[in-house]
Amino acid sequence: MVVDLRSDTVTRPTEQMLQAMVAAELGDNVLGDDPTVQRLERMVAELLGKEAALFVPSGTMGNEIAIMAHTRPGDAILLDDQCHILHYELGGPAALAGVLTHTTPCVNGRIEAADMAQRIYKADDHTAGTALLCIENSHMRTGGIPVPTEHMRILAETAHARGVKVHVDGARLFNAATALGVSARELVADVDSVMFCLSKGLACPVGSMLAGTTEFIRSAHRIRKLLGGGMRQVGILAAAGIVALDSMITRLADDHRRASELARGIARAPGFMVNTDAVCTNIVFVTTEKPATETERELTDRNVLALALDSHRLRLVTHKDVNDSGVEQAIAAFHSIG
Ligand SMILES: *Cc1c(COP(=O)(O)O)cnc(C)c1O
């Protein structure tokens, strides 16, 4: 059996999702009449306590649409120095939105309000004004650390007091909420927009959601079309999203328990280091003595797939298609490499 821990995006749709997809009532979503998409968008708006929501093809497109909708070319945006938007979206903010990017330090998954406030610029005759702050929750590159509700509120208040909008890259928002024991709605109560992925731990084949005010979503809708993300009978995909919201959120705690077991098991293997305290959600980072790509190959030979994210750092992500015996197999593989 291959245990695929490269990402939670490798999850296959559930039987219930496939049945819902086959049975989905469809329309032309570019003409605005796909009832299944409409239903999913209403469900998401309700779930997150926002006025409106929009189905988008990917998390990347959702983030980039949000940046474009909240800014004008020549504005500045503020990102943490470890975030997905900065590292893995191909320079989208520059290429698509034409904005200047400032960064603020991220330590253990969080940025500090004081550091952040110092890097907010007011527009004048010489300076690009900061229009948007993006917060990633859970924070992937620091190990899936969730940012607590209270800290989200402080960051949002600090930004808003300076006229800066706040977007949340919540690709794994429900993992964060689960780990913190709060609702996703509470977690994003103070921000202007939020993106989360249906295609990761929630196990849908495709899709992400963007939520915010009616006005923001109206603008996001136009930008989605501009980027080529207007899709026709996309209710086929939205149907899986509805099943995911109904049935895949409550099981995320299982992924977190398995990630924690995986971390503790690997930490005992010689040649590898794991900060087990940092494992709160479904992501485990392993520091390797050898180059991470070498360990990645050795694991692959043992039917365990991981991702070398940095020169000496491997990422493993638990998800619904990894069970307890998969976790045991992965731990055994690390011990056999030594
Ligand atoms: C995966 C991810 C994205 C982008 O999602 P895609 O659907 O892969 O484009 C954005 N932000 C974070 C933190 C992610 O982990």
The ligand as an SDF file (V2000), in Angstrom:
LIG
                    3D

 15 15  0  0  0  0  0  0  0  0999 V2000
   -2.8340   25.0890   -0.9730 C   0  0  0  0  0  0  0  0  0  0  0  0
   -2.7650   26.4660   -0.4730 C   0  0  0  0  0  0  0  0  0  0  0  0
   -3.1920   27.5430   -1.2600 C   0  0  0  0  0  0  0  0  0  0  0  0
   -3.5740   27.4280   -2.7090 C   0  0  0  0  0  0  0  0  0  0  0  0
   -4.4960   26.4930   -3.0310 O   0  0  0  0  0  0  0  0  0  0  0  0
   -4.5090   25.8160   -4.4860 P   0  0  0  0  0  0  0  0  0  0  0  0
   -5.8980   25.2970   -4.5530 O   0  0  0  0  0  0  0  0  0  0  0  0
   -3.4610   24.7600   -4.4520 O   0  0  0  0  0  0  0  0  0  0  0  0
   -4.2490   26.8750   -5.4950 O   0  0  0  0  0  0  0  0  0  0  0  0
   -3.1610   28.8030   -0.6950 C   0  0  0  0  0  0  0  0  0  0  0  0
   -2.7370   28.9900    0.5640 N   0  0  0  0  0  0  0  0  0  0  0  0
   -2.3120   27.9860    1.3470 C   0  0  0  0  0  0  0  0  0  0  0  0
   -1.8770   28.2730    2.7340 C   0  0  0  0  0  0  0  0  0  0  0  0
   -2.2970   26.6910    0.8570 C   0  0  0  0  0  0  0  0  0  0  0  0
   -1.8600   25.6980    1.6300 O   0  0  0  0  0  0  0  0  0  0  0  0
  1  2  1  0
  2  3  1  0
  2 14  2  0
  3  4  1  0
  3 10  2  0
  4  5  1  0
  5  6  1  0
  6  7  2  0
  6  8  1  0
  6  9  1  0
 10 11  1  0
 11 12  2  0
 12 13  1  0
 12 14  1  0
 14 15  1  0
M  END
$$$$
